[in-house]
Each structure stands twice: as structure tokens, then as C-alpha cells.
Amino acid sequence: MGRARGHGHRRVHRPHHPPVRGRAPRRARPDGPLGRGHDLPSRPAPLRSLRDVQAPGGADRSGVSGDHGGRPSRRGRRFIGGGRDERVCLDGGARRGARAGWRGFPGVVRSHPRWYPERATMSRFLSPLEALCALDAGGRGIGRLVLPGAMVAAARSLLTARRVVFVTGFVPRSDWAAETDGPSGTVVLGRALRRLGATVAYLVDPPVRPLVRACLRALGEPRDLVAVSGVSATATAPGLEAVRDLRPTHLVAVERPGRAADGGYYNARGRSVAALNAPFDTLFLERPRGAVTIGVGDGGNEIGMGRVRGRVARDVPRGRRIGSVVRTDHLIVAGTSNWGAWGLVAHLTLLAGRDLLHTPDEEARLTRAMVAAGGVDGLTGEGRPSVDRLPIPVHQALLGTLRELTSHLMTRRGATPRAGEQETA
């Protein structure tokens, strides 16, 4: 029985036709139509061409592999990954859209545990509440920075918080006016934690102080501020030392600039704002022993974005220049930073069984109070009641949907929010 080499170095039996003497053996054709290196149309490997294409929704594809073969899938569908419980199915329309660079709703592909250590407390996919808060209404492509499960893990950590210190506020221009994204969401989250029994304090610099005070007044909250006298490192040092004396169990930054690779601080346009914002990220770089750190942002230049520094450099305009290198234990990326704070409150509502979210009417009151205190829209620079170019009705609509979705999820669990407890301090 004769044998010959061929078909990608595999031995092929030729029982009836022994090789002719003097004839050169066949050469292996690994790239031929039947070679082992060729991608058969019925296998998942054709999706190798999508390796460098953003997954539908801009979700995290790190750790998701489509390089190997497998059993032929059903016609018109392709699977990425290993076992069926870990694979993502793309129908024909989504597959064609992915090849064309389609960007849609986040949360299709799970995050790989190697890149997100809290895998014991994270879900495989974006939770419904995470997905809603990650809605990219401004079209900035933030879905590429979202870490599935981060919001859930952060909320579980905050549920047991005892002493929480917040830093918030971003001054994007030389007019010393702080933007409206950040302070209100921070105060809403602070109120929720205070109702759960935590001690809450806010570290603010001069431009942000009026906005935070206005928000606390609008919600009837005590104004426990740790204020600093200036934005320089010297003026900030006493405030940072006062925070360390509080021995916080959690440090939370909501829309607060973090230093870039060159040590500077930049707005979304790449202009330096180091002289306008106090270096509060020092607190996160030299955090008190045992403190859990949480960052909430929406642009790549905030505290916590060091967690996804590579993605910021690759996917955010001017990301290599403005991207923050300051990491946090948990990073929440949302359509606006306020929405990220709301998402944390919504998850706390589910975990604690208490209605902790504010209402759309309170949201309108908060935004108007910040504008009256000198706040401006961070993207337009105008002193109008809007956040990141989105007017009040847009935020009210999303907040209303968030409240309804949270209530629905609690009903499915067999629990209902105890609304009567939301008046208790």
C-alpha cells in the first residue's frame, strides 16, 4: 500500500495507485483550498477577519477567541469562542454590520476574567442597568471603554461602606466655571449611602464648592464638606491630610480629572487644565491603607481611566495625550458621569431593597441649582440647564426609565422597594 504526502502534511492513503518512480512527491499546500491553514466556510474561523473590528456595541472583546475551528454552526450564524455557554452568536446582519464597523448597544461580549480580577463578583455580561447607563447618547464611543460587571462589583462593595469620601468636579476652561456633570450625581450617590448608614464627606476645591453646596441644599442634605483653599499642591495638602484622618473605607471619584502619562491634566480637547483643578488624584495614588477606590467617568481623562489606558489611547480622540494613568479598583464608564453614579444607586436599590434613587423632578431641580451656582455645560461652556449637551428632559427620561427598570427587576426577584424608607436619614 503506497502513501504520499499532501493536504497540509497529512498522510493520505492511496490503495490503488502506488507512486510512480522518479516523480517528485506532492508539495504540502497549507494555504491551498483544502490545506489545514485554510478557513473552511462552515467553521467559526472566518470570523478571524473580525479580530481587529470592534465587537457589536463596542463591548470588550479581550479574551474572546475566534481563531480555532469547531463544529459547523447553523447556516447564517457564526459563533465566537469556546463552549456554547461562552460563545457569542452573530446573525448575518450583525456579522455584516461588524465588518462595516457598526457601533451599537454595549454588552454583547463578556469581559475576560484575566483583565478584570473581580470575576468572582462580576456578571458575564452587562447587567440591564449597566447597559442603560452606558447608553452613548452623545455619540462619543464610550461603549469601547465599558467593563462589564464593574458597576455590580462596585455597588456590592459600597453596600458595606462605613466611611466614604467623594471627590468630584471638573473645570474644563480658564473661566473657572465647573461643569454640571459630576456634582449632582455625586450628591445623589452620597445621599443613598448615608441612608444605608455610611458616613459621607465631600472633598472639593474652590470652583466646585458652590455647585456641590447647591446640590446638597436642593436635596436637603447636610453640607459636610472638606474644602481646600486653592488648587495648587500646597493649598491642597491640608485637605488631603484631613481626608486621611477620616480613615475612609471607600474613595469615590465622579468626573474628576486624573493626571496623564506626562503628569499633566487635560480636557477633552487636549488643553491643559492643571492650573484649574486641584490634584486630588494624589489621594488615589497614595490611598489610605485598606480603602477601596472607585472611579466614574465618561471621557478617558478622569480618575480611574488608567484601568483602560490602552483602550483610551486607541479609541478616544487625543487619548494618548489626555488619557489618565490613575487606576481604581472599580471603574464605571457611562454616557455621562452622572448616569454612572445613578447606576450605582440603582444597584444599591436592588441589593438593599430600598428606594434610593432620586426622582426626575429632583433631577431638574439639581441641574438648575448648579447653573444658578455658576455651573456650565462641560461641552458647550454655556450656563444653560444641560449636561454634556443633553437638556434636562433627556436626563429625566433616562432616570425615569432607570427607575422603572429597577422596580421591574426587584419585582422579578420577589421584592419591592420600600418607598416609605426613603425619607429616613
WONOR-V718858 format. One record per pair of residues at least 24 apart in sequence whose C-alpha atoms are under 10 Angstrom apart, sorted by the first residue. I is the first residue (numbers start at 0). J is the second residue. If there is no record, write none. Layout:
((I J) (I J))
This chain:
((5 29) (5 33) (5 34) (6 30) (6 31) (6 32) (6 33) (6 34) (6 35) (7 31) (7 33) (7 34) (7 35) (7 36) (7 37) (8 34) (8 35) (9 34) (9 35) (38 66) (38 67) (38 68) (39 68) (39 71) (40 71) (41 68) (41 69) (41 70) (41 71) (41 72) (41 73) (41 74) (41 75) (41 76) (41 77) (42 67) (42 68) (42 69) (42 70) (42 71) (42 72) (42 73) (42 77) (42 78) (43 67) (43 68) (43 69) (43 70) (43 71) (43 72) (43 76) (43 77) (43 78) (43 79) (43 80) (44 68) (44 69) (44 77) (44 78) (44 79) (45 77) (46 77) (46 78) (46 79) (46 89) (46 94) (46 98) (47 79) (48 98) (49 94) (49 97) (49 98) (49 99) (49 100) (50 98) (51 98) (51 100) (52 97) (52 98) (52 99) (52 100) (52 101) (53 97) (53 98) (53 99) (53 100) (53 101) (53 102) (53 143) (54 93) (54 94) (54 96) (54 97) (54 98) (54 100) (54 101) (54 102) (54 103) (54 105) (54 106) (54 107) (54 108) (54 143) (55 89) (55 93) (55 94) (55 96) (55 97) (55 98) (55 100) (55 101) (55 102) (55 103) (55 104) (55 105) (55 106) (55 107) (55 108) (55 142) (55 143) (56 97) (56 101) (56 102) (56 103) (56 104) (56 105) (56 106) (56 107) (56 108) (56 134) (56 135) (56 140) (56 141) (56 142) (56 143) (57 97) (57 100) (57 101) (57 102) (57 103) (57 104) (57 105) (57 106) (57 107) (57 108) (57 140) (57 141) (57 142) (57 143) (57 144) (57 145) (58 102) (58 103) (58 104) (58 105) (58 106) (58 107) (58 108) (58 109) (58 110) (58 124) (58 125) (58 141) (58 142) (58 143) (58 144) (58 145) (58 146) (58 147) (59 105) (59 106) (59 107) (59 108) (59 109) (59 110) (59 111) (59 114) (59 124) (59 142) (59 143) (59 144) (59 145) (59 146) (59 147) (59 310) (60 107) (60 108) (60 109) (60 110) (60 111) (60 143) (61 108) (61 109) (61 110) (61 111) (61 112) (61 113) (61 114) (62 108) (62 109) (62 110) (62 111) (62 112) (62 113) (62 114) (63 87) (63 108) (63 109) (63 110) (63 111) (79 108) (85 109) (85 123) (102 138) (102 140) (102 142) (102 143) (103 134) (103 135) (103 140) (103 142) (104 130) (104 131) (104 133) (104 134) (104 135) (104 142) (105 129) (105 130) (105 131) (105 133) (105 134) (105 135) (105 141) (105 142) (105 143) (105 144) (105 145) (105 146) (105 147) (106 130) (106 133) (106 142) (106 143) (106 145) (106 146) (106 147) (106 148) (107 147) (108 147) (109 146) (109 147) (109 148) (110 145) (110 146) (110 147) (110 148) (110 149) (111 146) (111 147) (114 146) (114 306) (114 307) (115 146) (115 147) (115 148) (115 149) (115 306) (115 328) (115 329) (116 328) (117 148) (117 149) (117 152) (117 153) (117 328) (117 329) (118 148) (118 149) (118 152) (119 152) (120 148) (120 149) (120 151) (120 152) (120 153) (120 155) (120 156) (121 146) (121 147) (121 148) (121 149) (121 150) (121 151) (121 152) (121 153) (121 155) (122 147) (122 148) (122 149) (122 150) (122 151) (122 152) (123 147) (123 148) (124 148) (125 149) (125 150) (125 151) (126 150) (126 151) (126 346) (127 401) (127 404) (127 405) (127 408) (128 339) (128 341) (128 342) (128 343) (128 345) (128 346) (128 400) (128 401) (128 402) (128 404) (128 405) (128 408) (129 331) (129 332) (129 333) (129 338) (129 339) (129 341) (129 342) (129 343) (129 345) (129 346) (129 401) (130 333) (130 334) (130 342) (131 333) (131 334) (131 338) (131 339) (131 342) (131 397) (131 398) (131 400) (131 401) (131 404) (132 331) (132 332) (132 333) (132 334) (132 335) (132 336) (132 337) (132 338) (132 339) (132 340) (132 341) (132 342) (132 343) (132 397) (132 398) (132 401) (133 297) (133 331) (133 332) (133 333) (133 334) (133 335) (133 336) (133 338) (133 339) (133 342) (134 333) (134 334) (134 335) (134 338) (134 397) (135 297) (135 333) (135 334) (135 335) (136 334) (136 335) (136 387) (136 388) (136 389) (136 393) (137 334) (137 335) (137 387) (137 388) (137 389) (138 334) (139 297) (139 298) (139 314) (139 315) (139 316) (139 334) (140 297) (140 298) (140 314) (140 315) (140 316) (140 334) (141 296) (141 297) (141 298) (141 299) (141 311) (141 314) (141 315) (141 332) (141 333) (141 334) (141 335) (142 297) (142 332) (142 333) (142 334) (143 307) (143 310) (143 311) (143 313) (143 314) (143 315) (143 332) (144 297) (144 298) (144 299) (144 304) (144 306) (144 307) (144 308) (144 309) (144 310) (144 311) (144 314) (144 315) (144 330) (144 331) (144 332) (144 333) (145 297) (145 307) (145 310) (145 330) (145 331) (145 332) (145 333) (146 306) (146 307) (146 329) (146 330) (146 331) (146 332) (147 331) (147 332) (148 329) (148 330) (148 331) (149 293) (149 328) (149 329) (149 330) (149 331) (149 332) (149 343) (150 293) (150 295) (150 329) (150 330) (150 331) (150 332) (150 333) (150 339) (150 340) (150 342) (150 343) (150 344) (150 345) (150 346) (151 329) (151 331) (151 342) (151 343) (151 345) (151 346) (151 347) (151 350) (152 328) (152 329) (152 330) (152 343) (152 346) (153 291) (153 292) (153 293) (153 294) (153 328) (153 329) (153 330) (153 331) (153 343) (153 346) (153 347) (154 293) (154 329) (154 342) (154 343) (154 344) (154 345) (154 346) (154 347) (154 348) (154 349) (154 350) (155 343) (155 346) (155 347) (155 350) (155 351) (156 248) (156 249) (156 291) (156 292) (156 293) (156 329) (156 347) (157 192) (157 195) (157 197) (157 248) (157 249) (157 251) (157 291) (157 293) (157 343) (157 344) (157 347) (158 191) (158 192) (158 195) (158 196) (158 197) (158 346) (158 347) (158 348) (158 350) (158 351) (159 192) (159 195) (159 196) (159 197) (159 248) (159 249) (160 192) (160 193) (160 195) (160 196) (160 197) (160 198) (160 199) (160 247) (160 248) (160 249) (160 290) (160 291) (161 192) (161 193) (161 195) (161 196) (161 197) (161 198) (161 199) (161 246) (161 247) (161 248) (161 249) (162 192) (162 193) (162 196) (162 197) (162 198) (162 199) (162 200) (162 245) (162 246) (162 247) (162 248) (162 249) (162 250) (162 290) (163 189) (163 192) (163 193) (163 197) (163 198) (163 199) (163 200) (163 201) (163 242) (163 245) (163 246) (163 247) (163 248) (163 249) (163 250) (163 251) (163 290) (163 291) (163 292) (164 189) (164 198) (164 199) (164 200) (164 201) (164 202) (164 224) (164 225) (164 242) (164 243) (164 245) (164 246) (164 247) (164 248) (164 249) (164 250) (164 251) (164 252) (164 292) (165 189) (165 199) (165 200) (165 201) (165 202) (165 203) (165 224) (165 225) (165 242) (165 247) (165 249) (165 250) (165 251) (165 252) (165 253) (165 255) (165 293) (166 200) (166 201) (166 202) (166 203) (166 204) (166 207) (166 225) (166 250) (166 251) (166 252) (166 253) (166 254) (166 255) (166 256) (166 279) (166 280) (166 282) (166 294) (166 302) (167 201) (167 202) (167 203) (167 204) (167 207) (167 208) (167 211) (167 251) (167 252) (167 253) (167 254) (167 255) (167 256) (167 279) (167 295) (167 302) (168 202) (168 203) (168 204) (168 206) (168 207) (168 208) (168 210) (168 211) (168 252) (168 253) (168 254) (168 255) (168 256) (168 276) (168 277) (169 204) (169 206) (169 207) (169 253) (169 254) (169 255) (169 256) (169 266) (169 272) (169 275) (169 276) (169 277) (169 301) (169 377) (170 206) (170 207) (170 255) (170 256) (170 266) (170 272) (170 273) (170 274) (170 275) (170 276) (170 277) (170 374) (170 375) (170 377) (171 256) (171 264) (171 265) (171 266) (171 267) (171 268) (171 270) (171 271) (171 272) (171 273) (171 275) (171 276) (171 375) (171 376) (171 377) (171 378) (171 380) (172 266) (172 270) (172 271) (172 272) (172 275) (172 377) (172 380) (173 271) (173 272) (173 274) (173 275) (174 206) (174 275) (174 380) (175 205) (175 206) (175 207) (175 274) (175 275) (175 276) (175 373) (175 374) (176 206) (176 207) (176 210) (176 275) (176 370) (176 372) (176 373) (176 374) (176 375) (176 376) (176 377) (176 380) (176 381) (176 382) (177 205) (177 206) (177 207) (177 208) (177 209) (177 210) (177 275) (177 276) (177 369) (177 370) (177 372) (177 373) (177 374) (177 375) (177 376) (177 377) (177 380) (178 206) (178 207) (178 210) (178 254) (178 369) (178 370) (178 373) (178 374) (178 375) (178 376) (178 377) (178 378) (178 379) (178 380) (178 381) (178 382) (178 385) (178 386) (178 387) (179 207) (179 210) (179 211) (179 254) (179 337) (179 365) (179 366) (179 367) (179 368) (179 369) (179 370) (179 373) (179 374) (179 375) (179 376) (179 377) (179 378) (179 382) (179 383) (179 384) (179 385) (179 386) (179 387) (180 253) (180 254) (180 255) (180 296) (180 297) (180 335) (180 336) (180 337) (180 338) (180 366) (180 369) (180 374) (180 375) (180 376) (180 377) (180 378) (180 385) (180 386) (180 387) (181 207) (181 210) (181 211) (181 252) (181 253) (181 254) (181 255) (181 295) (181 296) (181 335) (181 336) (181 337) (181 338) (181 339) (181 340) (181 386) (182 207) (182 208) (182 209) (182 210) (182 211) (182 212) (182 213) (182 214) (182 215) (182 253) (182 254) (182 255) (182 336) (182 337) (182 365) (182 366) (182 369) (182 374) (183 210) (183 211) (183 212) (183 213) (183 214) (183 215) (183 217) (183 218) (183 253) (183 336) (183 337) (183 340) (183 341) (183 362) (183 364) (183 365) (183 366) (183 368) (183 369) (184 211) (184 214) (184 253) (184 254) (184 335) (184 336) (184 337) (184 338) (184 339) (184 340) (184 341) (184 342) (184 343) (184 344) (184 357) (184 362) (184 365) (185 211) (185 214) (185 215) (185 251) (185 252) (185 253) (185 254) (185 295) (185 336) (185 337) (185 339) (185 340) (185 341) (186 211) (186 212) (186 213) (186 214) (186 215) (186 217) (186 218) (186 220) (186 337) (186 340) (186 365) (187 214) (187 215) (187 218) (187 220) (187 337) (187 340) (187 341) (187 344) (187 355) (187 356) (187 357) (187 361) (187 362) (187 365) (188 251) (188 253) (188 337) (188 339) (188 340) (188 341) (188 342) (188 343) (188 344) (188 345) (188 347) (188 355) (188 356) (188 357) (189 215) (189 220) (189 251) (189 340) (189 344) (190 215) (190 218) (190 219) (190 220) (190 221) (190 344) (190 355) (190 356) (190 357) (190 421) (190 424) (191 341) (191 343) (191 344) (191 345) (191 347) (191 348) (191 353) (191 354) (191 355) (191 356) (191 357) (191 421) (191 424) (192 344) (192 347) (192 355) (193 220) (193 423) (193 424) (194 353) (194 355) (194 420) (194 421) (194 422) (194 423) (194 424) (195 347) (195 351) (195 353) (195 355) (195 423) (195 424) (196 424) (197 248) (198 223) (198 245) (198 247) (198 248) (199 223) (199 224) (199 247) (199 249) (200 224) (200 225) (200 242) (200 245) (200 247) (201 225) (201 226) (201 242) (201 251) (202 226) (202 227) (202 238) (202 239) (202 241) (202 242) (202 252) (202 279) (203 227) (203 228) (203 229) (203 230) (203 235) (203 238) (203 276) (203 277) (203 279) (204 228) (204 229) (204 230) (204 231) (204 234) (204 235) (204 238) (204 275) (204 276) (204 277) (204 278) (204 279) (205 229) (205 230) (205 275) (205 276) (205 277) (206 230) (206 275) (206 276) (206 277) (206 373) (206 374) (207 276) (207 369) (207 372) (207 373) (207 374) (208 372) (209 368) (209 369) (209 371) (209 372) (209 373) (209 374) (210 365) (210 366) (210 368) (210 369) (210 370) (210 371) (210 372) (210 373) (210 374) (211 365) (211 368) (211 369) (211 372) (212 368) (212 369) (212 372) (213 364) (213 365) (213 366) (213 367) (213 368) (213 369) (213 370) (213 371) (213 372) (214 361) (214 362) (214 364) (214 365) (214 366) (214 367) (214 368) (214 369) (214 372) (215 365) (215 368) (216 365) (216 368) (217 361) (217 362) (217 364) (217 365) (217 366) (217 367) (217 368) (217 369) (218 357) (218 361) (218 362) (218 364) (218 365) (220 424) (227 277) (228 277) (229 275) (229 276) (229 277) (230 273) (230 274) (230 275) (230 276) (230 277) (230 278) (230 279) (231 273) (231 274) (231 275) (231 276) (231 277) (231 278) (232 277) (232 278) (232 279) (232 281) (233 277) (234 277) (235 277) (235 278) (235 279) (235 281) (236 277) (236 278) (236 279) (236 281) (236 282) (238 279) (239 278) (239 279) (239 280) (239 281) (239 282) (240 282) (242 282) (242 287) (243 282) (243 285) (243 286) (243 287) (243 288) (244 287) (245 287) (246 286) (246 287) (246 288) (246 289) (246 290) (247 286) (247 287) (247 288) (247 289) (247 290) (247 291) (248 287) (248 288) (248 289) (248 290) (248 291) (248 292) (249 286) (249 287) (249 289) (249 290) (249 291) (249 292) (249 293) (250 282) (250 283) (250 286) (250 287) (250 290) (250 291) (250 292) (250 293) (250 294) (250 327) (250 328) (251 283) (251 291) (251 292) (251 293) (251 294) (251 295) (251 302) (251 303) (251 327) (251 329) (251 340) (252 279) (252 280) (252 283) (252 292) (252 293) (252 294) (252 295) (252 296) (252 301) (252 302) (252 303) (252 327) (252 330) (252 336) (252 340) (253 293) (253 294) (253 295) (253 296) (253 297) (253 301) (253 302) (253 303) (253 331) (253 336) (253 337) (253 339) (253 340) (254 294) (254 295) (254 296) (254 297) (254 298) (254 300) (254 301) (254 302) (254 303) (254 335) (254 336) (254 337) (254 339) (254 340) (255 279) (255 280) (255 294) (255 295) (255 296) (255 300) (255 301) (255 302) (255 303) (255 336) (256 280) (256 296) (256 298) (256 299) (256 300) (256 301) (256 302) (256 303) (256 304) (256 321) (256 322) (256 323) (256 325) (257 281) (257 283) (257 294) (257 299) (257 300) (257 301) (257 302) (257 303) (257 304) (257 305) (257 321) (257 322) (257 323) (257 324) (257 325) (257 326) (258 300) (258 301) (258 302) (258 304) (258 305) (258 321) (258 322) (258 323) (258 324) (258 325) (259 299) (259 300) (259 301) (259 302) (259 304) (259 305) (259 308) (259 318) (259 319) (259 320) (259 321) (259 322) (259 323) (259 324) (259 325) (260 305) (260 308) (260 319) (260 320) (260 321) (260 322) (260 323) (260 324) (260 325) (261 320) (261 321) (261 322) (261 323) (261 324) (262 323) (262 324) (263 320) (263 321) (263 323) (264 300) (264 301) (264 320) (264 321) (264 322) (264 323) (265 300) (265 301) (265 320) (265 321) (265 322) (265 323) (266 298) (266 299) (266 300) (266 301) (266 321) (266 322) (266 377) (266 378) (267 298) (267 299) (267 300) (267 315) (267 316) (267 317) (267 318) (267 320) (267 321) (267 322) (267 377) (267 378) (268 316) (268 317) (268 318) (268 320) (268 321) (268 378) (269 300) (269 316) (269 317) (269 318) (269 319) (269 320) (269 321) (269 322) (270 320) (270 321) (271 321) (280 325) (280 326) (281 325) (283 325) (283 326) (283 327) (284 324) (284 325) (284 326) (284 327) (290 328) (291 327) (291 328) (291 329) (292 326) (292 327) (292 328) (292 329) (292 330) (293 326) (293 327) (293 328) (293 329) (293 330) (293 331) (294 325) (294 326) (294 327) (294 328) (294 329) (294 330) (294 331) (294 332) (294 336) (294 339) (294 340) (295 327) (295 329) (295 330) (295 331) (295 332) (295 333) (295 335) (295 336) (295 337) (295 338) (295 339) (295 340) (295 343) (296 330) (296 331) (296 332) (296 333) (296 334) (296 335) (296 336) (296 337) (296 338) (296 339) (296 340) (297 331) (297 332) (297 333) (297 334) (297 335) (297 336) (297 337) (297 338) (297 339) (298 322) (298 323) (298 332) (298 333) (298 334) (298 335) (298 336) (299 323) (299 324) (299 332) (300 324) (300 325) (301 325) (301 326) (301 336) (302 326) (302 327) (302 330) (303 327) (303 328) (303 329) (303 330) (303 331) (303 332) (304 329) (304 330) (304 331) (304 332) (305 330) (306 330) (334 387) (335 386) (335 387) (335 389) (335 394) (336 386) (336 387) (337 386) (337 394) (338 394) (338 397) (338 398) (338 401) (341 398) (341 401) (341 402) (342 398) (342 401) (342 405) (345 401) (345 402) (345 404) (345 405) (345 406) (346 405) (348 402) (348 405) (348 406) (348 409) (348 415) (348 416) (348 417) (349 405) (349 406) (349 408) (349 409) (349 412) (349 414) (349 415) (349 416) (350 409) (351 416) (351 417) (352 406) (352 409) (352 414) (352 415) (352 416) (352 417) (352 418) (353 409) (353 414) (353 415) (353 416) (353 417) (353 418) (353 419) (353 420) (353 421) (354 402) (354 405) (354 406) (354 415) (354 416) (354 417) (354 418) (354 419) (354 420) (354 421) (354 422) (355 402) (355 416) (355 417) (355 418) (355 420) (355 421) (355 422) (356 398) (356 399) (356 401) (356 402) (356 405) (356 421) (357 398) (357 399) (357 402) (357 421) (358 395) (358 398) (358 399) (358 402) (359 391) (359 392) (359 394) (359 395) (359 396) (359 397) (359 398) (359 399) (359 402) (360 391) (360 395) (360 399) (361 395) (362 391) (362 392) (362 394) (362 395) (362 398) (363 390) (363 391) (363 392) (363 394) (363 395) (364 391) (366 390) (366 391) (366 394) (367 391))
